[in-house]
Amino acid sequence: MELVYKESKVEKQCTSLKEARKLFGGNDSLARSLLSRINSLKNAEVIKDIILMPPFHFHKLEGDKEGYFAIDVKSRRDPWRIILQPLNENKEPYEPCNIDEIAGTVQIVGIMEVSKHYE
């Protein structure tokens, strides 16, 4: 899958172990897990490959994050999530975003942020 980062800061956090450690306050385990998740996203053919992996806990976000989804950086116990958005071939968000209908075809994902979005 192709990954499109919202901004260069997010890309650095997701691709540099040093930047990931900084994001997680020096937590090497979380930093390595983030890079591993990003690698898994890159290696997936379509987003459905990620949805079908239970450890990722792919889930829909609501409220001001409507149309966005999240996966766990490490596990359900950790509050950190990778916030992503399925994008069409023009790298634009799907309107409306019915993930059940598009999961088998989405090959581009926008990485919006890595955060504790529940806090």
N, CA and C atoms as a LAMMPS dump frame, in Angstrom:
ITEM: TIMESTEP
0
ITEM: NUMBER OF ATOMS
357
ITEM: BOX BOUNDS ff ff ff
-5.0000000000000000e+02 5.0000000000000000e+02
-5.0000000000000000e+02 5.0000000000000000e+02
-5.0000000000000000e+02 5.0000000000000000e+02
ITEM: ATOMS id mol type element x y z
1 1 1 N 0.841 -1.174 0
2 1 2 C 0 0 0
3 1 3 C 0.889 1.241 0
4 2 1 N 0.376 2.279 -0.597
5 2 2 C 1.096 3.555 -0.6
6 2 3 C 0.655 4.357 0.62
7 3 1 N 1.634 4.948 1.322
8 3 2 C 1.325 5.782 2.477
9 3 3 C 1.592 7.234 2.128
10 4 1 N 0.633 8.092 2.475
11 4 2 C 0.746 9.524 2.25
12 4 3 C 0.654 10.177 3.631
13 5 1 N 1.695 10.896 4.013
14 5 2 C 1.723 11.506 5.347
15 5 3 C 1.143 12.907 5.308
16 6 1 N 0.39 13.245 6.352
17 6 2 C -0.253 14.556 6.436
18 6 3 C 0.786 15.674 6.398
19 7 1 N 1.894 15.452 7.092
20 7 2 C 2.969 16.447 7.118
21 7 3 C 4.301 15.755 7.373
22 8 1 N 5.386 16.457 7.112
23 8 2 C 6.711 15.853 7.235
24 8 3 C 7.017 15.427 8.67
25 9 1 N 6.486 16.133 9.647
26 9 2 C 6.713 15.774 11.057
27 9 3 C 6.171 14.368 11.339
28 10 1 N 4.981 14.092 10.84
29 10 2 C 4.362 12.775 11.034
30 10 3 C 5.184 11.709 10.31
31 11 1 N 5.651 12.025 9.112
32 11 2 C 6.463 11.071 8.354
33 11 3 C 7.751 10.729 9.109
34 12 1 N 8.399 11.735 9.673
35 12 2 C 9.63 11.496 10.434
36 12 3 C 9.362 10.618 11.649
37 13 1 N 8.255 10.885 12.349
38 13 2 C 7.903 10.092 13.525
39 13 3 C 7.675 8.629 13.15
40 14 1 N 7.142 8.396 11.955
41 14 2 C 6.782 7.045 11.52
42 14 3 C 7.906 6.307 10.799
43 15 1 N 8.973 6.999 10.446
44 15 2 C 10.029 6.357 9.664
45 15 3 C 11.405 6.423 10.317
46 16 1 N 11.549 7.213 11.365
47 16 2 C 12.836 7.356 12.046
48 16 3 C 12.713 6.844 13.482
49 17 1 N 13.545 5.875 13.829
50 17 2 C 13.515 5.339 15.186
51 17 3 C 13.816 6.43 16.21
52 18 1 N 14.737 7.31 15.87
53 18 2 C 15.096 8.419 16.766
54 18 3 C 13.893 9.334 17.013
55 19 1 N 13.192 9.712 15.943
56 19 2 C 12.017 10.585 16.074
57 19 3 C 10.867 9.873 16.79
58 20 1 N 10.709 8.579 16.53
59 20 2 C 9.656 7.814 17.205
60 20 3 C 9.926 7.747 18.704
61 21 1 N 11.192 7.511 19.074
62 21 2 C 11.548 7.491 20.504
63 21 3 C 11.223 8.823 21.157
64 22 1 N 11.532 9.905 20.434
65 22 2 C 11.253 11.245 20.963
66 22 3 C 9.749 11.421 21.204
67 23 1 N 8.943 10.96 20.248
68 23 2 C 7.486 11.052 20.356
69 23 3 C 6.978 10.319 21.598
70 24 1 N 7.558 9.156 21.877
71 24 2 C 7.104 8.325 22.996
72 24 3 C 7.916 8.535 24.266
73 25 1 N 8.593 9.654 24.369
74 25 2 C 9.33 9.968 25.591
75 25 3 C 10.438 8.979 25.9
76 26 1 N 11.078 8.468 24.852
77 26 2 C 12.192 7.553 25.036
78 26 3 C 11.809 6.085 25.105
79 27 1 N 10.533 5.772 24.994
80 27 2 C 10.076 4.38 25.072
81 27 3 C 10.455 3.643 23.777
82 28 1 N 11.511 2.826 23.871
83 28 2 C 12.022 2.118 22.698
84 28 3 C 11.036 1.08 22.179
85 29 1 N 10.34 0.425 23.076
86 29 2 C 9.381 -0.613 22.687
87 29 3 C 8.248 -0.035 21.833
88 30 1 N 7.685 1.092 22.256
89 30 2 C 6.622 1.747 21.474
90 30 3 C 7.174 2.245 20.141
91 31 1 N 8.368 2.797 20.154
92 31 2 C 8.975 3.324 18.924
93 31 3 C 9.165 2.206 17.902
94 32 1 N 9.678 1.087 18.335
95 32 2 C 9.898 -0.044 17.42
96 32 3 C 8.558 -0.611 16.916
97 33 1 N 7.575 -0.633 17.788
98 33 2 C 6.261 -1.123 17.395
99 33 3 C 5.638 -0.215 16.333
100 34 1 N 5.799 1.098 16.493
101 34 2 C 5.278 2.042 15.5
102 34 3 C 5.904 1.783 14.13
103 35 1 N 7.225 1.662 14.084
104 35 2 C 7.887 1.413 12.813
105 35 3 C 7.465 0.074 12.21
106 36 1 N 7.218 -0.899 13.055
107 36 2 C 6.748 -2.199 12.585
108 36 3 C 5.346 -2.091 11.975
109 37 1 N 4.463 -1.337 12.63
110 37 2 C 3.094 -1.149 12.108
111 37 3 C 3.134 -0.432 10.765
112 38 1 N 3.966 0.589 10.658
113 38 2 C 4.087 1.332 9.404
114 38 3 C 4.591 0.398 8.305
115 39 1 N 5.545 -0.442 8.641
116 39 2 C 6.072 -1.413 7.681
117 39 3 C 4.966 -2.38 7.239
118 40 1 N 4.131 -2.808 8.174
119 40 2 C 3.014 -3.701 7.838
120 40 3 C 2.027 -3.007 6.901
121 41 1 N 1.765 -1.719 7.156
122 41 2 C 0.872 -0.962 6.268
123 41 3 C 1.454 -0.904 4.855
124 42 1 N 2.748 -0.615 4.753
125 42 2 C 3.406 -0.523 3.45
126 42 3 C 3.326 -1.856 2.7
127 43 1 N 3.477 -2.957 3.428
128 43 2 C 3.512 -4.282 2.802
129 43 3 C 2.138 -4.854 2.478
130 44 1 N 1.083 -4.245 3.01
131 44 2 C -0.271 -4.716 2.716
132 44 3 C -0.632 -4.349 1.275
133 45 1 N -1.407 -5.207 0.635
134 45 2 C -1.861 -4.908 -0.732
135 45 3 C -2.996 -3.894 -0.704
136 46 1 N -3.969 -4.156 0.176
137 46 2 C -5.133 -3.27 0.358
138 46 3 C -5.415 -3.136 1.846
139 47 1 N -6.233 -2.164 2.203
140 47 2 C -6.503 -1.908 3.619
141 47 3 C -7.208 -3.083 4.306
142 48 1 N -7.901 -3.89 3.529
143 48 2 C -8.568 -5.06 4.101
144 48 3 C -7.56 -5.998 4.77
145 49 1 N -6.333 -6.056 4.248
146 49 2 C -5.286 -6.885 4.857
147 49 3 C -5.007 -6.443 6.293
148 50 1 N -5.103 -5.157 6.551
149 50 2 C -4.875 -4.608 7.895
150 50 3 C -6.102 -4.844 8.769
151 51 1 N -7.276 -4.622 8.205
152 51 2 C -8.528 -4.808 8.946
153 51 3 C -8.623 -6.236 9.484
154 52 1 N -8.154 -7.196 8.715
155 52 2 C -8.265 -8.606 9.097
156 52 3 C -7.224 -9.068 10.111
157 53 1 N -6.331 -8.18 10.532
158 53 2 C -5.302 -8.542 11.506
159 53 3 C -5.742 -8.095 12.903
160 54 1 N -6.258 -9.011 13.723
161 54 2 C -6.778 -8.643 15.051
162 54 3 C -5.833 -7.824 15.931
163 55 1 N -4.515 -8.081 15.955
164 55 2 C -3.65 -7.291 16.842
165 55 3 C -3.633 -5.793 16.514
166 56 1 N -3.997 -5.437 15.283
167 56 2 C -3.998 -4.024 14.902
168 56 3 C -5.206 -3.288 15.469
169 57 1 N -6.26 -4.004 15.787
170 57 2 C -7.509 -3.424 16.289
171 57 3 C -7.946 -2.228 15.436
172 58 1 N -8.138 -2.459 14.154
173 58 2 C -8.611 -1.428 13.227
174 58 3 C -10.008 -1.01 13.648
175 59 1 N -10.217 0.285 13.882
176 59 2 C -11.546 0.733 14.279
177 59 3 C -11.845 2.131 13.746
178 60 1 N -13.146 2.354 13.559
179 60 2 C -13.661 3.61 13.031
180 60 3 C -13.677 4.662 14.138
181 61 1 N -13.37 5.894 13.761
182 61 2 C -13.445 7.009 14.71
183 61 3 C -14.712 7.806 14.435
184 62 1 N -15.178 8.489 15.447
185 62 2 C -16.427 9.248 15.322
186 62 3 C -16.232 10.689 15.742
187 63 1 N -17.309 11.435 15.708
188 63 2 C -17.271 12.84 16.106
189 63 3 C -16.487 13.667 15.104
190 64 1 N -15.521 14.462 15.609
191 64 2 C -14.726 15.312 14.715
192 64 3 C -13.729 14.505 13.884
193 65 1 N -13.635 13.21 14.136
194 65 2 C -12.738 12.333 13.377
195 65 3 C -13.524 11.398 12.442
196 66 1 N -14.744 11.788 12.092
197 66 2 C -15.57 11.009 11.159
198 66 3 C -14.814 10.823 9.843
199 67 1 N -14.805 9.596 9.323
200 67 2 C -14.085 9.299 8.09
201 67 3 C -12.651 8.844 8.325
202 68 1 N -12.226 8.882 9.601
203 68 2 C -10.892 8.43 9.968
204 68 3 C -10.997 7.109 10.713
205 69 1 N -9.873 6.399 10.73
206 69 2 C -9.798 5.119 11.42
207 69 3 C -8.518 5.103 12.234
208 70 1 N -8.414 4.142 13.137
209 70 2 C -7.207 4.043 13.956
210 70 3 C -6.783 2.589 14.091
211 71 1 N -5.48 2.411 14.255
212 71 2 C -4.947 1.107 14.629
213 71 3 C -4.04 1.321 15.836
214 72 1 N -3.908 0.287 16.647
215 72 2 C -3.053 0.371 17.827
216 72 3 C -1.593 0.448 17.409
217 73 1 N -0.827 1.275 18.116
218 73 2 C 0.611 1.31 17.881
219 73 3 C 1.227 0.022 18.414
220 74 1 N 0.791 -0.399 19.604
221 74 2 C 1.352 -1.612 20.188
222 74 3 C 0.268 -2.594 20.621
223 75 1 N -0.634 -2.13 21.495
224 75 2 C -1.69 -3.02 21.996
225 75 3 C -2.862 -2.191 22.5
226 76 1 N -3.93 -2.864 22.886
227 76 2 C -5.107 -2.176 23.422
228 76 3 C -4.778 -1.485 24.742
229 77 1 N -3.82 -2.029 25.472
230 77 2 C -3.477 -1.455 26.789
231 77 3 C -2.775 -0.114 26.676
232 78 1 N -2.07 0.103 25.57
233 78 2 C -1.389 1.38 25.362
234 78 3 C -2.351 2.352 24.691
235 79 1 N -2.315 3.619 25.093
236 79 2 C -3.271 4.592 24.525
237 79 3 C -2.894 5.109 23.136
238 80 1 N -1.726 4.758 22.618
239 80 2 C -1.253 5.319 21.351
240 80 3 C -1.897 4.655 20.145
241 81 1 N -2.333 5.472 19.187
242 81 2 C -2.969 4.993 17.966
243 81 3 C -2.374 5.711 16.744
244 82 1 N -2.392 5.001 15.626
245 82 2 C -2.049 5.608 14.337
246 82 3 C -3.383 5.969 13.69
247 83 1 N -3.581 7.244 13.447
248 83 2 C -4.826 7.724 12.838
249 83 3 C -4.618 7.755 11.328
250 84 1 N -5.498 7.057 10.619
251 84 2 C -5.35 6.989 9.168
252 84 3 C -6.66 7.24 8.448
253 85 1 N -6.528 7.496 7.161
254 85 2 C -7.689 7.806 6.32
255 85 3 C -7.519 7.134 4.96
256 86 1 N -8.486 6.308 4.555
257 86 2 C -8.421 5.702 3.218
258 86 3 C -8.526 6.797 2.147
259 87 1 N -7.678 6.683 1.121
260 87 2 C -7.678 7.667 0.048
261 87 3 C -7.919 6.963 -1.293
262 88 1 N -8.577 7.677 -2.208
263 88 2 C -8.828 7.103 -3.536
264 88 3 C -7.591 7.266 -4.419
265 89 1 N -7.687 6.857 -5.675
266 89 2 C -6.53 6.908 -6.573
267 89 3 C -6.032 8.325 -6.822
268 90 1 N -6.85 9.332 -6.534
269 90 2 C -6.437 10.737 -6.66
270 90 3 C -5.897 11.289 -5.341
271 91 1 N -5.724 10.385 -4.372
272 91 2 C -5.221 10.73 -3.026
273 91 3 C -6.152 11.695 -2.302
274 92 1 N -7.458 11.49 -2.522
275 92 2 C -8.481 12.284 -1.85
276 92 3 C -9.329 11.354 -0.984
277 93 1 N -9.885 11.872 0.116
278 93 2 C -10.723 11.034 0.992
279 93 3 C -11.982 10.559 0.276
280 94 1 N -12.433 9.387 0.657
281 94 2 C -13.69 8.87 0.124
282 94 3 C -14.852 9.619 0.771
283 95 1 N -15.843 9.996 -0.033
284 95 2 C -17.045 10.665 0.462
285 95 3 C -18.258 9.941 -0.088
286 96 1 N -19.068 9.279 0.69
287 96 2 C -18.832 8.926 2.097
288 96 3 C -17.827 7.782 2.174
289 97 1 N -17.306 7.558 3.355
290 97 2 C -16.288 6.526 3.549
291 97 3 C -16.93 5.27 4.14
292 98 1 N -17.473 4.425 3.281
293 98 2 C -18.073 3.155 3.711
294 98 3 C -17.003 2.075 3.629
295 99 1 N -16.283 1.884 4.716
296 99 2 C -15.111 1.004 4.713
297 99 3 C -15.45 -0.414 4.272
298 100 1 N -16.64 -0.904 4.612
299 100 2 C -17.013 -2.265 4.219
300 100 3 C -17.073 -2.427 2.702
301 101 1 N -17.421 -1.362 2.004
302 101 2 C -17.546 -1.41 0.549
303 101 3 C -16.209 -1.203 -0.169
304 102 1 N -15.297 -0.446 0.443
305 102 2 C -14.057 -0.074 -0.248
306 102 3 C -12.819 -0.813 0.238
307 103 1 N -12.913 -1.563 1.324
308 103 2 C -11.738 -2.185 1.958
309 103 3 C -10.914 -3.042 1.008
310 104 1 N -11.564 -3.705 0.077
311 104 2 C -10.842 -4.575 -0.844
312 104 3 C -10.144 -3.866 -1.984
313 105 1 N -10.355 -2.547 -2.094
314 105 2 C -9.756 -1.806 -3.208
315 105 3 C -8.83 -0.669 -2.778
316 106 1 N -8.9 -0.232 -1.526
317 106 2 C -8.087 0.905 -1.063
318 106 3 C -6.606 0.522 -1.019
319 107 1 N -5.797 1.199 -1.85
320 107 2 C -4.363 0.939 -1.904
321 107 3 C -3.535 2.14 -1.459
322 108 1 N -4.211 3.215 -1.069
323 108 2 C -3.527 4.424 -0.605
324 108 3 C -4.149 4.821 0.734
325 109 1 N -3.279 5.072 1.716
326 109 2 C -3.76 5.447 3.044
327 109 3 C -3.029 6.701 3.498
328 110 1 N -3.792 7.656 4.009
329 110 2 C -3.207 8.856 4.583
330 110 3 C -2.918 8.618 6.05
331 111 1 N -1.683 8.872 6.459
332 111 2 C -1.313 8.778 7.874
333 111 3 C -1.443 10.194 8.428
334 112 1 N -2.454 10.402 9.252
335 112 2 C -2.766 11.744 9.728
336 112 3 C -1.95 12.142 10.962
337 113 1 N -1.857 11.202 11.918
338 113 2 C -1.111 11.502 13.146
339 113 3 C -0.907 10.217 13.934
340 114 1 N 0.002 10.311 14.889
341 114 2 C 0.182 9.257 15.881
342 114 3 C -0.081 9.95 17.201
343 115 1 N -1.119 9.5 17.909
344 115 2 C -1.516 10.234 19.116
345 115 3 C -2.28 9.348 20.088
346 116 1 N -2.52 9.936 21.239
347 116 2 C -3.398 9.326 22.234
348 116 3 C -4.755 9.996 22.022
349 117 1 N -5.451 9.65 20.957
350 117 2 C -6.628 10.421 20.546
351 117 3 C -7.804 10.294 21.504
352 118 1 N -7.742 9.384 22.463
353 118 2 C -8.835 9.269 23.435
354 118 3 C -8.655 10.229 24.608
355 119 1 N -7.493 10.84 24.705
356 119 2 C -7.24 11.747 25.839
357 119 3 C -7.63 13.17 25.502
